Amino acid sequence: MKKERVLERQYRMLSHLSHLPRRILSLAGTDNITEFVLYDLCGKDCFNLKKAAYFIDNPDFNCLKGIAGFSHQEADACSNKWQEPDTFTCYMRECPFNKQVREVQRCSVKGAKESDEQIASDIARSLGFSKHKFCSWNMKHDNHGFFIYEPADEDDSVSDEYLLNGLCMLSFCPVF
């Protein structure tokens, strides 16, 4: 029975991920596509995260910058984001956690004396995460994605590979 639930969960997640590219294209020219994608990735039908913060690390400019933040507590008001993009955009401008993430700016993770884990812990603590995890990936132009998150359900076994593959979609979103 449990294996059937896991397979059903994986199917829903992969189905959800497969629709994201078309949704991204539907908002071409929108400045905050990253926030739309992050909210979709973090939702219950995908990775089911309680909290998430997405950063881009640019070693050339020695900068790690907060791009977008997701908090489950703030997400319920955003159920029609793809149908009402202007409403979602206005909402995100005022979202406290998103604003807090976007204010994070520090020296690049690459070349830092602290480990990635220590930097993730420091940022997670400053953003109020309880039990965080993090991952990073290479992006175009020698940048790096840096993602700190907290699962909504600790027993939910989302594959690290699925998570990373989904997060790579953020790399295709323009950053403003």
C-alpha positions as CSV (number, residue, x, y, z in Angstrom):
1,M,0.0,0.0,0.0
2,K,2.8,2.4,0.9
3,K,4.6,1.7,-2.4
4,E,1.4,2.6,-4.3
5,R,1.2,6.0,-2.5
6,V,4.8,6.7,-3.3
7,L,4.3,5.8,-7.0
8,E,1.2,7.9,-7.1
9,R,3.0,10.9,-5.5
10,Q,5.9,10.6,-7.9
11,Y,3.5,10.4,-10.9
12,R,1.7,13.6,-9.7
13,M,5.0,15.4,-9.1
14,L,6.4,14.5,-12.5
15,S,3.2,15.3,-14.2
16,H,3.2,18.7,-12.5
17,L,6.9,19.3,-13.5
18,S,6.1,18.4,-17.2
19,H,3.6,21.3,-17.4
20,L,5.9,23.9,-16.1
21,P,7.8,24.8,-19.3
22,R,4.5,25.6,-21.1
23,R,3.4,27.7,-18.1
24,I,6.8,29.6,-18.1
25,L,6.3,30.4,-21.8
26,S,2.8,31.7,-21.1
27,L,4.4,34.5,-19.0
28,A,7.2,35.5,-21.4
29,G,8.1,39.1,-20.7
30,T,7.0,38.9,-17.0
31,D,9.8,40.1,-14.7
32,N,9.0,37.8,-11.8
33,I,8.6,34.4,-13.6
34,T,11.0,33.0,-11.0
35,E,8.5,33.6,-8.2
36,F,5.8,31.8,-10.2
37,V,8.1,28.8,-10.8
38,L,9.3,28.7,-7.2
39,Y,5.7,28.7,-5.9
40,D,4.8,25.9,-8.3
41,L,7.8,23.8,-7.3
42,C,7.2,24.2,-3.6
43,G,3.4,23.5,-3.7
44,K,1.7,20.3,-2.4
45,D,1.4,18.8,-5.9
46,C,5.2,19.1,-6.5
47,F,7.8,19.1,-3.8
48,N,5.6,20.0,-0.9
49,L,7.9,22.4,0.9
50,K,7.1,24.4,4.1
51,K,9.6,27.1,3.3
52,A,12.2,27.7,0.5
53,A,14.7,30.4,-0.4
54,Y,16.3,30.7,-3.8
55,F,19.6,32.5,-4.4
56,I,22.0,33.0,-7.2
57,D,25.7,32.9,-6.5
58,N,27.8,35.0,-8.9
59,P,31.5,34.4,-8.2
60,D,32.5,36.9,-10.9
61,F,30.9,39.7,-8.9
62,N,31.6,38.0,-5.5
63,C,27.9,38.1,-4.7
64,L,25.2,35.7,-3.4
65,K,21.8,37.4,-3.9
66,G,18.3,36.4,-2.7
67,I,16.0,36.0,-5.7
68,A,12.7,34.6,-4.3
69,G,11.2,33.1,-1.2
70,F,8.3,30.8,-0.6
71,S,6.5,30.3,2.7
72,H,3.6,27.8,3.0
73,Q,1.8,30.1,5.4
74,E,1.7,32.9,2.7
75,A,0.9,30.6,-0.2
76,D,-2.8,29.9,0.2
77,A,-3.7,33.3,-1.2
78,C,-1.9,32.5,-4.5
79,S,-3.9,29.6,-5.9
80,N,-4.8,31.2,-9.3
81,K,-1.3,32.7,-10.0
82,W,-1.1,31.4,-13.6
83,Q,-4.6,32.7,-14.4
84,E,-4.1,36.1,-12.6
85,P,-0.5,36.9,-13.0
86,D,-0.8,40.6,-12.1
87,T,-2.6,39.8,-8.8
88,F,0.2,37.3,-8.0
89,T,2.9,39.8,-8.9
90,C,1.4,42.5,-6.6
91,Y,0.9,39.9,-3.8
92,M,4.6,38.8,-4.1
93,R,5.8,42.4,-3.8
94,E,4.2,42.5,-0.3
95,C,4.9,38.9,0.9
96,P,7.1,39.3,4.0
97,F,9.1,36.1,3.5
98,N,9.8,36.9,-0.2
99,K,10.9,40.4,0.7
100,Q,13.1,39.0,3.5
101,V,14.8,36.6,1.0
102,R,15.3,39.3,-1.6
103,E,17.1,41.5,0.9
104,V,19.8,38.8,1.4
105,Q,23.1,39.8,-0.2
106,R,26.5,38.5,0.8
107,C,29.8,37.5,-0.6
108,S,29.9,34.6,-3.0
109,V,29.8,31.1,-1.7
110,K,32.5,30.1,-4.1
111,G,35.8,31.0,-2.6
112,A,34.4,31.7,0.8
113,K,36.2,30.4,3.9
114,E,33.1,28.8,5.3
115,S,31.6,25.6,3.8
116,D,28.4,25.7,1.7
117,E,26.8,23.9,4.6
118,Q,27.8,26.6,7.1
119,I,26.7,29.4,4.8
120,A,23.3,27.7,4.3
121,S,22.9,27.3,8.1
122,D,23.7,31.0,8.7
123,I,21.2,32.1,6.1
124,A,18.6,29.6,7.2
125,R,18.9,30.8,10.8
126,S,18.5,34.4,9.7
127,L,15.4,33.5,7.7
128,G,13.8,31.5,10.5
129,F,14.0,28.0,9.1
130,S,13.6,25.3,11.8
131,K,15.0,22.2,10.0
132,H,16.6,23.2,6.8
133,K,18.2,21.3,3.9
134,F,20.0,22.9,1.0
135,C,21.3,22.1,-2.5
136,S,23.2,23.9,-5.2
137,W,23.8,23.5,-8.9
138,N,25.7,25.0,-11.7
139,M,24.0,27.5,-13.9
140,K,24.9,29.3,-17.1
141,H,27.5,32.1,-17.1
142,D,29.4,30.3,-14.3
143,N,26.7,31.2,-11.8
144,H,25.4,28.8,-9.2
145,G,21.9,28.2,-7.9
146,F,21.7,27.9,-4.1
147,F,18.5,26.6,-2.5
148,I,17.6,26.4,1.1
149,Y,14.4,24.6,2.0
150,E,12.3,22.9,4.7
151,P,10.0,20.0,3.8
152,A,6.4,20.3,4.9
153,D,6.4,16.6,5.8
154,E,9.6,14.9,7.0
155,D,8.3,11.5,6.0
156,D,7.7,12.6,2.4
157,S,10.5,11.0,0.4
158,V,11.2,13.2,-2.6
159,S,14.2,12.1,-4.5
160,D,17.1,14.5,-4.4
161,E,17.5,14.0,-8.1
162,Y,13.8,15.0,-8.8
163,L,14.3,18.0,-6.6
164,L,17.5,19.1,-8.3
165,N,16.1,18.5,-11.8
166,G,13.0,20.6,-10.9
167,L,15.1,23.4,-9.4
168,C,17.2,23.6,-12.5
169,M,14.0,25.1,-14.2
170,L,14.7,28.2,-12.1
171,S,17.9,28.6,-14.1
172,F,15.9,29.3,-17.2
173,C,14.0,32.2,-15.6
174,P,15.2,35.8,-16.1
175,V,16.3,37.6,-13.0
176,F,15.6,41.3,-12.5
